[in-house]
Amino acid sequence: MNSLAMALRVRGSFTREVAATLLGSLGVRLVGMALGFLVGIQLARYLGVEEYGVYGYVMAVATLAGTVSLFGLQLLAVRETSFACEREDWAGLSGFLRWAWRRALAFALLMAGAVMAWLSVAGPASAMPLPIWGALFVPVAAAVALAGPMIRGLGQIVRGQMLDTLLVPGIQCLLLAGAMLMLGRLDAGRAMALGLAATFVAALVAVWWLVRAVPAAARAARPRSDGAQWHRAILPMGATTVMRALDAQLPVLVLGLLVAAQDLGLFRVALASMLLVSFPYTLVSIAAPPLAARLVAAGDGRRLQRLASGMSIGTLLPTLAIMLLLDLAGVPLIRLLFGPGYVGAWPVLMVLAAAGVATAFFGVTPAILFATGHERLVTLAFLAGLMMLALFLAVLVPAHGIVGGAWAIVAGVVTRELLLWRFCCRASGIDPSPWRAAVELRRS
């Protein structure tokens, strides 16, 4: 009886922890989504269609370079910090944190130079000072992107989401509004400088929060580094992360070279509006990796399946509801929020919404595959999806412009998600799909 009571208390404690994490994440993401929309509206209205297209191109280049500089460190950080805390391996935790930061800063500076060179000679961002702002953005954004997963892995899941979800858009929103009041107009260069300033403030806060989150025992422990093992683990994770970034940025980069800046501005508005469709999946995918890692470390496959099933239903149903809302009221919403000049973004948005539904349908497969050590399967799936995306971009964009670019994204997403689901079922024994979720609901 004592053992049973203890087991029930442990199970109830974990359930409450999952619920509190998801509720906290929901609050952060709701506010963050509102701020992100507001920033998108400000940029679209303040810059105009053409300048907004130029801004989007620079951000695509800088964001891709920042992702390449980390090369999967953010994914490895969640897993290694979660495992170290679960096992109380303070020496290993201290060694990993030092190794990760040294590696991240070195590669970020290298990629900043590459961004400076590219933006100085190619694309609509060839005029100064945009290459400077783009280059400076890389190391600053990398610091924020690395600190957040580390904080989440150390157990502060909600706080770890606040950096890029709340702080960056919140500060950027205030800076944009202040600049418009003082100057009366903005261009892409000034908007980029204000975004850089907001990210820099968030980076300072990120480092402060991370230092406070590290347990005192880890700070006092003598660091133990296992660089060879971490390098082996980071290769598939890094390849997957870079391919994810290419999935997100390649359409913008290709369109920036093949279509007018005005069309690229419309495409950017459609991508910004996709925050609505992707919100349920984003919420779940942030909370899933540390929770899955803890269950894998504890060897509790049954609760891992139940977690995946619950997250599947909780992601798909809201996504379908949001897509229906955009289908019925998307045009007046775009006109109201972004202005009449952006109404042409609605057909692109509806195509992109299909990609959001496909992602939500197959659940949190990457988190489960990473937690169970099957990183290479995730890499293969993302590689296949990226190849399909590139193929359809080459075929559809010259003939159909930005709508063709949106359909290319759908083709890549469906290919990737089907493979991820198949790999997850075979390799881990976990089926994070709606039909398995229905079976779990009947059992309960």
C-alpha positions as CSV (number, residue, x, y, z in Angstrom):
1,M,0.0,0.0,0.0
2,N,2.8,2.4,0.8
3,S,4.4,1.7,-2.5
4,L,1.1,2.2,-4.3
5,A,0.4,5.5,-2.5
6,M,3.9,6.7,-3.3
7,A,3.5,5.8,-7.0
8,L,0.2,7.6,-7.1
9,R,1.7,10.7,-5.5
10,V,4.6,10.7,-8.0
11,R,2.2,10.3,-10.9
12,G,-0.1,13.0,-9.7
13,S,2.9,15.3,-9.1
14,F,4.1,14.8,-12.7
15,T,0.6,15.4,-14.1
16,R,0.3,18.6,-12.2
17,E,3.8,19.7,-13.4
18,V,2.9,19.0,-17.0
19,A,-0.4,20.9,-16.6
20,A,1.4,23.9,-15.0
21,T,4.0,23.9,-17.7
22,L,1.5,23.9,-20.5
23,L,-0.6,26.6,-18.8
24,G,2.4,28.7,-18.2
25,S,3.6,28.2,-21.8
26,L,0.1,29.0,-23.0
27,G,0.2,32.4,-21.2
28,V,3.7,33.2,-22.5
29,R,2.8,32.2,-26.1
30,L,-0.5,34.1,-26.1
31,V,1.1,37.3,-25.0
32,G,4.1,36.6,-27.3
33,M,1.8,35.9,-30.3
34,A,0.0,39.2,-29.7
35,L,3.3,41.1,-29.5
36,G,4.6,39.3,-32.6
37,F,1.5,40.3,-34.5
38,L,1.8,43.8,-33.3
39,V,5.4,44.1,-34.4
40,G,4.5,42.6,-37.8
41,I,1.6,45.1,-38.2
42,Q,3.9,48.0,-37.2
43,L,6.6,46.9,-39.7
44,A,4.1,46.4,-42.5
45,R,2.4,49.8,-42.0
46,Y,5.5,51.8,-41.1
47,L,7.7,50.5,-43.9
48,G,5.3,49.9,-46.8
49,V,5.2,46.9,-49.0
50,E,8.5,47.4,-50.8
51,E,10.6,48.3,-47.8
52,Y,9.0,45.5,-45.8
53,G,10.1,43.1,-48.5
54,V,13.7,44.4,-48.2
55,Y,13.6,44.0,-44.4
56,G,12.3,40.5,-44.8
57,Y,15.2,39.5,-47.1
58,V,17.8,40.8,-44.7
59,M,16.2,39.1,-41.7
60,A,16.1,35.8,-43.7
61,V,19.8,35.9,-44.4
62,A,20.7,36.9,-40.8
63,T,18.4,34.4,-39.2
64,L,19.7,31.6,-41.4
65,A,23.3,32.5,-40.6
66,G,22.5,32.5,-36.9
67,T,21.0,29.1,-37.1
68,V,24.1,27.8,-38.9
69,S,26.4,29.3,-36.3
70,L,24.6,27.3,-33.5
71,F,24.3,24.2,-35.6
72,G,22.0,22.3,-33.3
73,L,23.5,23.5,-30.0
74,Q,20.0,24.6,-28.8
75,L,18.6,21.1,-29.3
76,L,21.6,19.5,-27.6
77,A,21.4,22.0,-24.8
78,V,17.8,21.0,-23.8
79,R,18.8,17.3,-23.7
80,E,22.1,17.5,-22.0
81,T,21.0,20.0,-19.3
82,S,17.8,18.0,-18.6
83,F,19.8,14.7,-18.4
84,A,22.4,16.3,-16.2
85,C,19.9,17.7,-13.7
86,E,17.9,14.5,-13.6
87,R,21.1,12.5,-12.8
88,E,22.6,15.3,-10.6
89,D,25.7,15.2,-12.8
90,W,26.9,18.7,-11.9
91,A,30.4,18.3,-13.2
92,G,29.1,17.3,-16.6
93,L,26.6,20.1,-16.6
94,S,29.3,22.7,-15.8
95,G,31.5,21.3,-18.5
96,F,28.8,21.3,-21.1
97,L,27.8,24.9,-20.5
98,R,31.3,26.1,-20.9
99,W,31.9,24.1,-24.1
100,A,28.6,25.2,-25.7
101,W,29.2,28.9,-25.1
102,R,32.7,28.9,-26.4
103,R,31.7,27.0,-29.5
104,A,28.6,29.2,-30.1
105,L,30.4,32.5,-29.9
106,A,33.3,31.4,-32.2
107,F,31.0,30.2,-35.0
108,A,28.6,33.2,-34.6
109,L,31.5,35.6,-35.3
110,L,32.5,33.6,-38.3
111,M,29.0,33.6,-39.7
112,A,28.6,37.3,-39.0
113,G,31.5,37.9,-41.4
114,A,29.8,35.8,-44.0
115,V,26.5,37.7,-43.7
116,M,28.4,41.0,-44.1
117,A,30.0,39.8,-47.3
118,W,26.8,38.4,-48.8
119,L,24.5,41.4,-48.0
120,S,27.2,43.7,-49.3
121,V,27.0,42.2,-52.8
122,A,23.7,40.4,-53.3
123,G,20.0,41.0,-53.2
124,P,17.9,44.1,-52.3
125,A,20.0,44.7,-49.1
126,S,23.1,45.7,-51.0
127,A,23.1,49.3,-49.7
128,M,24.7,50.2,-46.3
129,P,24.0,50.0,-43.4
130,L,21.9,46.9,-43.8
131,P,24.9,44.5,-44.1
132,I,26.2,45.9,-40.8
133,W,23.0,45.4,-38.9
134,G,22.6,42.0,-40.4
135,A,26.1,40.9,-39.4
136,L,25.7,42.3,-35.8
137,F,22.4,40.5,-35.5
138,V,24.0,37.0,-35.8
139,P,26.0,36.7,-32.5
140,V,23.4,38.7,-30.5
141,A,20.5,36.5,-31.7
142,A,22.6,33.4,-31.2
143,A,23.1,34.2,-27.5
144,V,19.4,34.5,-27.0
145,A,18.7,31.3,-29.0
146,L,21.2,29.3,-26.9
147,A,20.3,30.6,-23.4
148,G,16.6,29.9,-23.7
149,P,16.9,26.1,-24.3
150,M,19.5,25.9,-21.5
151,I,17.2,27.6,-19.1
152,R,14.3,25.3,-20.2
153,G,16.6,22.2,-19.7
154,L,17.4,23.4,-16.2
155,G,13.8,23.1,-15.3
156,Q,12.5,26.7,-15.9
157,I,10.5,25.8,-19.0
158,V,8.2,28.9,-19.0
159,R,11.0,31.4,-18.3
160,G,13.2,29.9,-21.0
161,Q,10.4,30.8,-23.5
162,M,10.1,34.4,-22.5
163,L,13.4,35.6,-24.1
164,D,12.5,35.5,-27.8
165,T,8.8,35.2,-27.2
166,L,8.2,38.2,-25.0
167,L,11.3,40.3,-24.5
168,V,12.4,40.7,-28.0
169,P,9.0,41.6,-29.6
170,G,8.0,43.6,-26.6
171,I,11.1,45.8,-26.7
172,Q,11.0,46.0,-30.4
173,C,7.3,47.1,-30.4
174,L,8.2,50.0,-28.0
175,L,11.2,51.0,-30.0
176,L,9.3,51.0,-33.3
177,A,6.4,53.1,-31.8
178,G,8.9,55.6,-30.3
179,A,10.9,55.9,-33.5
180,M,7.7,56.7,-35.5
181,L,6.7,59.3,-33.0
182,M,10.1,61.0,-33.2
183,L,11.0,60.5,-36.9
184,G,7.6,60.2,-38.6
185,R,8.9,57.5,-41.0
186,L,11.0,54.4,-41.0
187,D,13.0,52.5,-43.6
188,A,14.4,48.9,-43.6
189,G,17.8,50.0,-42.2
190,R,16.3,51.8,-39.2
191,A,13.8,49.0,-38.5
192,M,16.7,46.5,-38.6
193,A,18.7,48.6,-36.1
194,L,15.8,48.8,-33.7
195,G,15.3,45.0,-33.9
196,L,19.0,44.5,-33.2
197,A,18.7,46.8,-30.1
198,A,15.8,44.8,-28.8
199,T,17.6,41.5,-29.3
200,F,20.7,42.9,-27.5
201,V,18.7,43.8,-24.4
202,A,17.2,40.3,-24.4
203,A,20.6,38.8,-24.7
204,L,21.8,40.6,-21.5
205,V,18.7,39.3,-19.7
206,A,19.2,35.8,-21.0
207,V,22.8,35.6,-19.7
208,W,21.6,36.9,-16.3
209,W,18.7,34.4,-16.0
210,L,21.0,31.5,-17.1
211,V,23.6,32.3,-14.4
212,R,20.9,32.3,-11.8
213,A,19.3,29.1,-13.1
214,V,22.5,27.0,-12.9
215,P,22.4,25.1,-9.6
216,A,25.0,26.1,-7.0
217,A,26.4,22.6,-7.0
218,A,27.1,22.8,-10.7
219,R,28.8,26.2,-10.3
220,A,31.0,24.7,-7.6
221,A,31.8,21.5,-9.4
222,R,35.0,21.0,-11.4
223,P,33.9,21.0,-15.1
224,R,34.0,17.7,-16.9
225,S,34.0,17.9,-20.7
226,D,33.1,15.2,-23.2
227,G,33.6,17.2,-26.3
228,A,33.9,14.2,-28.6
229,Q,30.6,12.8,-27.6
230,W,28.8,16.1,-27.9
231,H,30.3,16.7,-31.3
232,R,29.0,13.3,-32.5
233,A,25.5,14.1,-31.1
234,I,25.5,17.6,-32.5
235,L,26.1,16.6,-36.1
236,P,22.7,15.1,-36.9
237,M,21.0,17.7,-34.6
238,G,22.9,20.5,-36.4
239,A,22.1,19.2,-39.8
240,T,18.4,19.0,-38.9
241,T,18.4,22.5,-37.4
242,V,20.0,24.0,-40.5
243,M,17.5,22.2,-42.7
244,R,14.7,23.6,-40.5
245,A,16.0,27.1,-41.0
246,L,16.3,26.5,-44.7
247,D,12.7,25.2,-44.7
248,A,11.7,28.6,-43.2
249,Q,14.1,30.9,-45.0
250,L,14.7,29.4,-48.4
251,P,11.4,30.5,-49.9
252,V,12.1,34.1,-48.9
253,L,15.6,33.9,-50.3
254,V,14.5,32.4,-53.6
255,L,11.6,34.8,-53.9
256,G,13.8,37.7,-53.0
257,L,15.9,36.9,-56.1
258,L,13.0,36.1,-58.5
259,V,10.1,38.4,-57.7
260,A,9.7,42.1,-57.0
261,A,10.1,43.5,-53.5
262,Q,6.4,44.3,-53.3
263,D,5.5,40.6,-53.8
264,L,8.1,39.6,-51.2
265,G,6.4,42.0,-48.8
266,L,3.0,40.3,-49.4
267,F,4.7,36.9,-48.8
268,R,6.2,38.2,-45.6
269,V,2.7,39.3,-44.3
270,A,1.4,35.8,-45.1
271,L,4.2,34.2,-43.2
272,A,3.7,36.6,-40.2
273,S,0.0,35.7,-40.2
274,M,0.9,32.0,-40.0
275,L,1.7,32.7,-36.4
276,L,-2.0,32.1,-35.8
277,V,-2.1,28.7,-37.5
278,S,1.1,27.5,-36.0
279,F,0.4,28.7,-32.5
280,P,-0.9,25.4,-31.0
281,Y,2.0,23.4,-32.4
282,T,4.5,26.0,-31.3
283,L,3.2,25.9,-27.8
284,V,3.3,22.1,-27.5
285,S,6.7,21.8,-29.3
286,I,8.4,24.1,-26.8
287,A,7.2,22.1,-23.8
288,A,7.6,18.7,-25.3
289,P,11.4,18.2,-25.5
290,P,12.3,18.6,-21.8
291,L,9.3,16.6,-20.7
292,A,10.0,13.8,-23.1
293,A,13.7,13.8,-22.2
294,R,12.8,13.3,-18.5
295,L,10.4,10.4,-19.3
296,V,13.0,8.7,-21.5
297,A,15.7,9.2,-18.7
298,A,13.2,7.6,-16.3
299,G,12.4,4.7,-18.7
300,D,8.7,5.4,-18.6
301,G,7.5,4.6,-22.1
302,R,3.8,4.4,-21.2
303,R,3.6,7.9,-19.9
304,L,5.6,9.1,-22.9
305,Q,3.0,7.6,-25.2
306,R,0.2,9.2,-23.2
307,L,2.0,12.6,-23.3
308,A,2.4,12.3,-27.1
309,S,-1.2,11.4,-27.6
310,G,-2.5,14.2,-25.4
311,M,-0.3,16.7,-27.2
312,S,-1.5,15.4,-30.6
313,I,-5.2,16.1,-30.0
314,G,-4.4,19.4,-28.2
315,T,-2.5,20.6,-31.3
316,L,-4.7,19.4,-34.2
317,L,-8.1,20.6,-33.1
318,P,-7.2,24.2,-32.4
319,T,-5.2,24.4,-35.7
320,L,-8.2,23.3,-37.7
321,A,-10.4,25.9,-35.9
322,I,-7.9,28.7,-36.7
323,M,-7.7,27.6,-40.4
324,L,-11.5,27.8,-40.7
325,L,-11.5,31.3,-39.1
326,L,-9.0,32.5,-41.6
327,D,-10.9,31.0,-44.5
328,L,-14.1,32.9,-43.5
329,A,-12.6,36.2,-42.3
330,G,-9.0,36.3,-43.6
331,V,-9.4,39.1,-46.2
332,P,-11.1,41.7,-43.9
333,L,-8.6,40.8,-41.1
334,I,-5.6,41.4,-43.3
335,R,-7.1,44.7,-44.6
336,L,-7.9,45.8,-41.0
337,L,-4.6,44.9,-39.5
338,F,-2.0,45.4,-42.2
339,G,-3.7,47.7,-44.6
340,P,-5.5,47.4,-48.0
341,G,-2.1,47.1,-49.8
342,Y,-1.6,43.6,-48.3
343,V,-4.9,42.0,-49.2
344,G,-3.1,40.0,-51.9
345,A,-1.4,38.0,-49.1
346,W,-4.6,36.1,-48.3
347,P,-4.4,33.4,-51.1
348,V,-0.8,32.7,-49.9
349,L,-1.9,32.5,-46.3
350,M,-4.6,29.9,-47.0
351,V,-2.1,27.7,-48.9
352,L,0.4,28.0,-46.0
353,A,-2.3,27.2,-43.5
354,A,-2.5,23.7,-45.1
355,A,1.1,23.2,-44.2
356,G,0.3,24.2,-40.6
357,V,-2.4,21.6,-40.4
358,A,-0.1,18.9,-41.8
359,T,2.5,19.7,-39.1
360,A,-0.1,19.6,-36.3
361,F,-1.6,16.3,-37.6
362,F,1.5,14.2,-37.0
363,G,2.3,15.6,-33.5
364,V,5.6,16.2,-31.7
365,T,7.6,13.5,-33.5
366,P,11.0,15.5,-33.5
367,A,10.9,15.9,-29.7
368,I,10.4,12.1,-29.2
369,L,13.0,11.1,-31.7
370,F,15.6,13.4,-30.2
371,A,14.8,12.3,-26.7
372,T,15.2,8.6,-27.6
373,G,18.5,9.2,-29.4
374,H,17.3,8.9,-33.0
375,E,18.6,12.2,-34.3
376,R,19.7,10.8,-37.6
377,L,16.2,9.8,-38.6
378,V,15.0,13.4,-38.0
379,T,17.8,14.5,-40.2
380,L,16.8,12.2,-43.0
381,A,13.2,13.4,-42.8
382,F,14.1,17.0,-42.9
383,L,16.5,16.4,-45.8
384,A,13.8,14.8,-47.8
385,G,11.4,17.6,-47.1
386,L,14.0,20.2,-47.9
387,M,14.8,18.5,-51.3
388,M,11.1,18.5,-52.1
389,L,10.8,22.1,-51.1
390,A,13.7,23.1,-53.3
391,L,12.4,21.1,-56.3
392,F,8.9,22.7,-56.1
393,L,10.4,26.2,-55.6
394,A,12.4,25.8,-58.8
395,V,9.3,24.6,-60.7
396,L,6.5,26.7,-59.3
397,V,8.0,30.1,-58.4
398,P,9.0,31.1,-62.0
399,A,5.4,30.2,-63.2
400,H,3.2,31.2,-60.2
401,G,5.2,33.6,-58.1
402,I,4.5,33.8,-54.4
403,V,1.5,31.4,-54.5
404,G,3.8,28.8,-56.1
405,G,6.3,29.4,-53.3
406,A,3.5,28.7,-50.8
407,W,2.6,25.4,-52.5
408,A,6.3,24.4,-52.5
409,I,6.3,24.8,-48.7
410,V,3.2,22.5,-48.4
411,A,4.9,19.9,-50.5
412,G,8.1,20.0,-48.3
413,V,6.1,19.9,-45.1
414,V,3.9,16.9,-46.0
415,T,6.9,14.9,-47.2
416,R,8.8,15.6,-44.0
417,E,6.0,15.0,-41.6
418,L,5.0,11.7,-43.1
419,L,8.6,10.4,-42.8
420,L,8.9,11.7,-39.2
421,W,5.8,9.9,-38.2
422,R,6.8,6.7,-39.8
423,F,10.3,6.8,-38.3
424,C,8.9,7.6,-34.8
425,C,6.5,4.7,-34.9
426,R,9.2,2.2,-36.0
427,A,12.2,3.5,-34.0
428,S,10.7,4.6,-30.6
429,G,7.4,2.6,-30.5
430,I,5.6,5.9,-29.9
431,D,2.8,6.9,-32.2
432,P,2.1,10.6,-31.8
433,S,-0.8,10.7,-34.3
434,P,-4.6,11.5,-33.8
435,W,-5.7,7.9,-34.3
436,R,-3.4,6.6,-31.6
437,A,-4.6,9.4,-29.4
438,A,-8.2,8.2,-30.0
439,V,-7.1,4.7,-28.8
440,E,-5.6,6.2,-25.7
441,L,-8.7,8.2,-24.9
442,R,-10.9,5.0,-25.2
443,R,-8.6,3.2,-22.8
444,S,-8.7,5.9,-20.3
